[in-house]
Amino acid sequence: MQEERILSSEDDTIIFAKELAPKLRKGDVLALYGELGAGKTFFTQQLCKFLGVTENVSSPSYVLMNEYVGTYIIHHLDLYRLDAAEEVLELGLYDLYENAITIIEWPEIANGMLPKNTIHIYFEFIDQNRKVRISRK
């Protein structure tokens, strides 16, 4: 699976999240890449809304992981502040995958630990817009 699309507004990001949400199942892992401010957290907030989460979804930058309950349990991780792969293992990453949807912002440090069918979503700035590239490896 490989797809690209231009997100020219927040509404486009909301539509993208709405289209992706019904395709997700327990055990899916999403790895979100992109610069600071590229839209990873906003996308996650919208995706969680379409997955039935009613509570406030916020960036787990300082706590490293938030858990939400909607249609599925959702683990939302932000690995930006981690310096070593061992720190990722201490979070119990492998234990999270099986029974929930796992969304990981700044996943680069954990790339070797991601499941085979991880959905990789790359957010890039293109002029006034954002380009999003989705691939499943």
N, C-alpha and C positions, 0 to 999 in steps of 0.2 A: 504494500500500500504506500503510495507516494502522492501527495497532493500539495498544491500551493494555492494561496489566495491572498488577495489584498484586503486589509481591514482599514477602511478609510474613516471609520467613526466607531464610537463605543457601541452603537447599534449593530454594526457589522460583527463586532466581537461577541455581542450577546447572541446574535443569530448563529455564529459559529459554535458557541457553547451549547445552544439549544439543539443544534443538529447532531452534535457529538454525544450528548448525554444519553439518549436512548440506545446507543450502540455499545455502551460500556457495561461490563459485567464484573461481578465479584472476582478478584484476582488480577484485574487489569492494572497496569502501572503506566502512568504518564510522566515523562521526563520533560520539564519545561526549561528551555534555554533562551537566553536573551539578555541584553544589557539591562542595567538598572532603569526602571521606568518604561520598559518595553511592553508591559501589559500582562505579565505572567500572573500577578496576584488578582488583577481585575478579571481576567479570564477564569481563574480558579473560583472566584466569588460567584460568577455567573454560572459556571458549570455546576457548582454545588447547589445553587438555587434550583437548577433543572433536575438535579438528583434528589430533590426533596428536602434539602437542608433548610431549616427555618431560622436557625440562629445566625448571629453575625459571624461571617467568615473573615478572618484577618490573617495577615502575614505572620508566620511563625518564626520570623527572623531571630528573635531572642530566646524563644522557648524551644526552638528547633522542630517541634512537631505539635500540631493540633489534631484533634480527632473530632469528627462530626458524625451525626447520625441522620440519615435520610433514607432513601430507598435501600441504600447500602451503608455500611460503616465506611467512612472516608478518612484516610490518614493524609494529612497535608504537611509536607516537610519542606524546610528551607535549609539547604546545606552550605549556604554562603560562608558562614563563619567557621566551618570546619577546616582543619589543616591537614588531616591525615585520614586515610581509608579506615584505620582502626577505630577512629571516632564514629564513623558511620556504622561499623559493626556493633559498637556499644549501644547504639540506638535500637538494636534488634531488628534491623532492616529486613532480613530474610523472614522473620516471623510475621511481619506486617502484610506481606503480599497475598497470602492465601485467602484470607477471610474478609478482604476489604478492597476498595479501590484506593490505590496509593498515588498521590500527586506529589512530585518532587520538583521544587524550584532549585535552580543552581545544582544540577545533578552531576556535574563533571567529575567530582571527586569519587562518585560511586559508579561511574560508567561500567567498570568491570564486574559490578555486583548486580546489575539490572537484569531481569529475566529476558529471555530470548525474544519474546513478543512485546516488549515495551513499546509504547507509542511515544515517539520522540517528536516534540513540537518546538520549532525554532521560531522565535519572534525577532524580527529585524526592522529597523527604521529604514524606510524608503521615502525620501523627501518628507512630505507632510503625513504620509501614511505608514502603516506597518504591513510588512509581508509576513505571512505565517506559512511555514513549510512543515508538513506532517509526514512522518515516515514510521513504518513499523519494521523493526529489524529483528 
